[in-house]
Amino acid sequence: MSASWLSALPYLDPPSVSLVLPLIGEHRLTVFGPLVALGVIVGWRRCLRYAEVHGIETDAARHLMERVLLVGFVVSHWFSLALYYPSRIVEDPWVLLWIPSGLSSVGGLLGGWLALLFVARRKGPLPLLRCADMLVFGMLAGLCIGRLGCALVHDHPGRLAEADAWLAVGPWPGTAGAFRYDLGLLELGLLATLLLVVHLRFDWRRAPAGRLTGIVAVGYAAVRFGLDFWRTVEVVGGGTPDPRYLGLTAAQHVTLAFVLVGLLLIHRSRRSRSQ
């Protein structure tokens, strides 16, 4: 049987530059950083577009997004270090301050949600669920671009795969010519699908507040929960296996909460429309 055109994707290695930074030491600059920055810019503009359509005051929207970005990136970094690479903190506590040295998308979403709750309460009367929809609307575009960076630098290796498996990537360095699933690439496909659904099929201009957040939370978290079973459990490139907590990754525990919250928001939005 011949392999499909999506099988045996080549392992691409984009050029990078090594920099030596004070306190941080050597750091490799890749395409990931610029793509994350581009994702922030695009996501920011999409949020403002949503705010304009739904009558959210521009200055209030900007204030909220600034706080969500700041807290989201910090929690994303600390979540990654504390729950996946705690030994790095022990070896060099300064790594806690160097945000680019490790990010978790689920940690960032958790941090953004916490920031939203805090700002909405202090800055009232911001409409909490409508602001959540605004952030999710922009986040989808931004995360797609950021995940493209993950896929290009291959920083989320999955389990080993057959060379003719659908979306297998390789030969993967350090595996004697074997292939792997690239979880950054797979999540990029998930996010791109959600982005197309929201922008082309979902009526985000007239949907009840909270429904957009609920649908994206359930769709993203349910698939991400499954993808994390494909995270590598063997040592890769001299690293350590991903830790499990009660048999699940840290991200899986958070995504379970996201699914529950998303279902509650969908149920609430249906009730509000029927009243």
VMD Tcl script that draws the C-alpha trace (Angstrom):
set ca {
  {0.00 0.00 0.00}
  {1.43 3.35 -0.96}
  {1.84 6.03 1.68}
  {-0.54 8.95 1.59}
  {0.72 12.40 0.67}
  {0.51 13.38 4.36}
  {2.77 10.53 5.44}
  {6.48 10.77 6.14}
  {6.66 14.54 6.48}
  {10.27 15.73 6.46}
  {11.90 17.01 9.64}
  {12.75 20.62 8.84}
  {15.39 22.44 10.85}
  {15.08 26.23 10.37}
  {18.23 28.31 10.90}
  {18.89 29.69 14.39}
  {21.35 32.02 16.12}
  {22.98 31.48 19.52}
  {23.17 34.46 21.86}
  {24.94 34.80 25.22}
  {22.81 36.86 27.61}
  {23.67 38.22 31.08}
  {22.42 35.97 33.91}
  {20.68 33.72 31.39}
  {23.71 32.37 29.55}
  {23.53 30.95 26.06}
  {20.15 31.18 24.36}
  {19.21 29.92 20.91}
  {17.15 32.42 18.90}
  {14.80 30.62 16.49}
  {11.77 31.44 14.36}
  {9.59 30.64 17.37}
  {10.05 34.02 19.07}
  {9.18 36.20 16.06}
  {6.15 34.03 15.28}
  {4.88 34.34 18.86}
  {5.28 38.13 18.60}
  {3.38 38.12 15.29}
  {0.68 35.99 16.90}
  {0.28 38.55 19.69}
  {-0.12 41.37 17.16}
  {-2.67 39.51 15.05}
  {-4.59 38.29 18.10}
  {-4.64 41.81 19.54}
  {-6.16 43.24 16.34}
  {-8.79 40.49 16.19}
  {-9.77 41.19 19.81}
  {-10.26 44.87 19.00}
  {-12.40 43.92 16.01}
  {-14.62 41.81 18.24}
  {-14.78 44.61 20.83}
  {-15.86 47.09 18.12}
  {-18.69 44.83 16.91}
  {-20.00 44.16 20.44}
  {-19.65 47.63 21.86}
  {-16.82 46.97 24.33}
  {-15.07 50.27 25.04}
  {-11.66 50.31 23.31}
  {-9.60 51.56 26.26}
  {-11.18 48.98 28.56}
  {-10.47 46.24 26.02}
  {-6.84 47.32 25.69}
  {-6.40 47.45 29.48}
  {-7.82 43.95 29.80}
  {-5.68 42.53 27.00}
  {-2.50 44.01 28.46}
  {-3.14 42.31 31.80}
  {-4.18 39.04 30.21}
  {-1.04 38.95 28.05}
  {1.26 39.73 30.97}
  {-0.26 37.24 33.39}
  {-0.78 34.67 30.64}
  {2.87 34.63 29.60}
  {4.15 34.56 33.20}
  {1.83 31.72 34.25}
  {2.59 29.91 30.99}
  {6.30 30.01 31.79}
  {6.00 29.09 35.46}
  {3.50 26.32 34.67}
  {5.94 24.80 32.19}
  {8.90 24.96 34.57}
  {7.18 23.92 37.79}
  {5.18 21.01 36.38}
  {7.36 19.76 33.54}
  {10.94 20.85 34.26}
  {11.28 21.52 38.02}
  {14.95 20.50 37.95}
  {15.72 23.58 35.86}
  {14.49 25.81 38.69}
  {16.70 23.98 41.18}
  {19.73 24.27 38.89}
  {19.20 27.96 38.06}
  {16.38 29.93 39.76}
  {17.00 32.86 37.37}
  {15.28 30.81 34.68}
  {11.97 31.84 36.27}
  {12.56 35.36 34.95}
  {13.48 34.36 31.39}
  {10.05 33.88 29.83}
  {11.24 32.67 26.38}
  {12.99 29.67 27.94}
  {9.78 27.67 28.18}
  {6.06 28.19 27.60}
  {2.97 26.06 28.09}
  {-0.09 26.88 25.99}
  {-2.45 25.40 28.59}
  {-0.65 27.31 31.35}
  {-1.04 30.49 29.32}
  {-4.77 29.91 28.85}
  {-5.15 29.27 32.58}
  {-3.23 32.46 33.40}
  {-5.29 34.47 30.94}
  {-8.54 33.24 32.47}
  {-7.36 34.15 35.98}
  {-6.35 37.61 34.77}
  {-9.75 38.07 33.13}
  {-11.57 37.22 36.36}
  {-9.39 39.63 38.35}
  {-9.62 42.57 35.92}
  {-13.34 42.15 35.25}
  {-14.08 42.33 38.98}
  {-11.86 45.34 39.63}
  {-12.70 47.32 36.50}
  {-16.43 46.63 36.43}
  {-18.83 46.83 34.86}
  {-16.90 44.87 32.21}
  {-19.13 42.10 30.79}
  {-17.20 39.00 31.88}
  {-18.48 36.47 29.36}
  {-18.49 38.90 26.43}
  {-14.88 39.81 27.26}
  {-14.03 36.12 27.45}
  {-15.46 35.66 23.95}
  {-13.44 38.64 22.75}
  {-10.21 37.15 24.10}
  {-10.95 33.70 22.68}
  {-11.77 35.22 19.29}
  {-8.35 36.88 19.11}
  {-6.52 34.06 20.87}
  {-7.38 31.52 18.18}
  {-5.59 33.53 15.50}
  {-2.62 34.27 17.76}
  {-2.22 30.69 18.95}
  {-2.32 29.38 15.39}
  {0.69 31.51 14.50}
  {2.49 30.61 17.73}
  {1.86 26.90 17.18}
  {3.35 27.24 13.71}
  {6.53 28.25 15.52}
  {6.27 25.16 17.75}
  {5.85 22.95 14.70}
  {8.88 24.47 12.98}
  {11.23 24.08 15.96}
  {9.79 20.69 17.00}
  {9.71 21.45 20.72}
  {6.78 19.08 21.44}
  {7.97 15.60 20.42}
  {5.34 12.89 20.49}
  {5.58 9.14 20.57}
  {7.48 7.16 17.96}
  {5.61 6.38 14.75}
  {5.95 4.26 11.65}
  {7.58 6.03 8.74}
  {4.38 5.74 6.66}
  {2.04 6.79 9.48}
  {-0.30 9.70 8.79}
  {1.49 12.97 9.71}
  {4.60 11.21 11.04}
  {7.66 13.48 10.99}
  {11.24 12.40 10.53}
  {13.84 11.17 10.52}
  {13.82 12.64 14.05}
  {17.24 13.58 15.47}
  {18.53 11.28 18.19}
  {16.30 8.35 17.23}
  {18.57 6.51 14.77}
  {16.37 7.45 11.82}
  {12.98 6.87 13.47}
  {9.86 8.99 12.98}
  {7.71 10.75 15.57}
  {4.41 12.54 15.87}
  {5.03 16.27 16.23}
  {2.42 17.43 18.74}
  {3.02 21.08 17.87}
  {2.03 20.30 14.28}
  {-1.03 18.30 15.34}
  {-2.22 21.06 17.68}
  {-1.69 23.58 14.89}
  {-4.16 21.55 12.83}
  {-6.64 21.59 15.73}
  {-6.35 25.35 16.23}
  {-6.60 26.07 12.51}
  {-9.79 23.98 12.33}
  {-11.32 25.87 15.27}
  {-10.29 29.19 13.70}
  {-12.02 28.35 10.42}
  {-15.16 27.14 12.20}
  {-15.40 30.30 14.32}
  {-14.76 32.73 11.47}
  {-16.63 30.97 8.67}
  {-19.42 28.93 10.27}
  {-20.10 30.36 13.74}
  {-22.25 33.50 14.00}
  {-19.96 35.29 16.44}
  {-21.65 38.64 15.82}
  {-25.03 37.50 17.21}
  {-24.16 34.58 19.50}
  {-25.07 34.88 23.21}
  {-22.22 35.89 25.49}
  {-20.17 32.89 26.58}
  {-21.13 30.52 23.79}
  {-17.99 31.16 21.73}
  {-15.80 30.56 24.77}
  {-17.74 27.41 25.66}
  {-17.53 25.86 22.20}
  {-13.81 26.60 21.78}
  {-13.03 25.43 25.34}
  {-14.71 22.08 24.78}
  {-13.36 21.59 21.26}
  {-9.79 22.52 22.12}
  {-9.56 20.90 25.53}
  {-11.14 17.58 24.54}
  {-8.74 17.06 21.63}
  {-5.75 18.39 23.56}
  {-6.54 15.95 26.38}
  {-6.25 13.08 23.90}
  {-3.13 14.43 22.21}
  {-1.27 14.49 25.51}
  {-1.44 10.69 25.64}
  {0.88 10.89 22.64}
  {3.47 12.95 24.51}
  {6.77 11.15 24.63}
  {7.48 9.14 27.78}
  {10.99 8.13 26.76}
  {14.10 10.23 27.12}
  {14.57 12.55 24.13}
  {17.87 14.22 23.32}
  {19.31 13.76 26.79}
  {16.19 15.15 28.50}
  {13.80 13.52 30.93}
  {10.40 11.88 30.41}
  {7.35 14.09 30.78}
  {6.08 13.76 34.37}
  {2.63 12.33 35.07}
  {0.37 13.22 37.98}
  {-2.17 10.48 38.81}
  {-1.44 9.07 35.37}
  {-2.08 12.32 33.51}
  {0.05 15.26 32.41}
  {-0.40 18.62 34.11}
  {-2.07 19.94 30.95}
  {-4.58 17.11 30.95}
  {-5.76 18.00 34.44}
  {-6.31 21.60 33.35}
  {-8.05 20.63 30.11}
  {-10.53 18.49 32.07}
  {-11.50 21.64 33.96}
  {-11.74 23.54 30.66}
  {-14.18 20.96 29.27}
  {-16.42 21.25 32.33}
  {-16.38 25.07 32.22}
  {-17.04 25.01 28.48}
  {-20.05 22.72 28.85}
  {-21.47 24.97 31.58}
  {-21.05 28.03 29.34}
  {-22.76 26.32 26.40}
  {-25.66 25.27 28.65}
  {-25.93 28.79 30.08}
  {-25.92 30.41 26.63}
  {-28.71 28.10 25.46}
  {-30.82 28.96 28.49}
  {-30.27 32.69 27.99}
  {-31.35 32.48 24.34}
  {-34.51 30.51 25.19}
  {-35.63 33.06 27.80}
}
mol new
graphics top color blue
foreach p $ca { graphics top sphere $p radius 0.5 }
foreach p [lrange $ca 0 end-1] q [lrange $ca 1 end] { graphics top cylinder $p $q radius 0.2 }
display resetview
